[in-house]
């Protein structure tokens, strides 16, 4: 395959294929290498209001879960957009700008982004991820329920991510965009107008 053919083939690939995603089911994400990823969303605990003993108890509970389930992977994601690139751009423009009126506007923009970021400082999502391989797909739902029960027994507020949760997670993680309602099934899906 020549360079032009490879370039054309790459352009025709979907975004999902480039991200190694084959399908999003009602409870999981299936990758191109046939792994099935199941996400559990854990509601965060505000550790700043807990006593040191309570924080130690939470750490011990997490350790108990991790020791009991070897297949667990953990994720901590921003659940809101990041403004770091915008702030860096404003800092650079501020250094280059000579006009006092424009400098004042740039400073106001920078302060506004700082305020927004401070309000969203605790906007984190914590997830436990299970990678289900082909050989483990028999009796999957009892297995997933047992893991969820184990987390709840350790007093974690947990929910197995459904299709819309997974789409939202992908939209924030890959697009860094919380204004998108969900991750599209097909590239450009939001631009299609039915009956047009």
Buried (B, 14 or more C-beta within 10 A) or exposed (E): EEEEEEEEEEEEEEBBEEBEBBEBEEBBBBBEEEBBBBBBBBEEBEEEEEEEEEEEBBEEBBEEBEEEBEBBEEBEEBBBBEBEEBBEBBEEBBEEBEEEEEBEBBEEBBEEBEEEBEEBEEBEBBBBBBBBEEEEEEEBEEBBEEBBEBBEEBEBEBBBBBBEBBBBBBBBBEBBEBEBEBBBEEEEEEEEEEEE
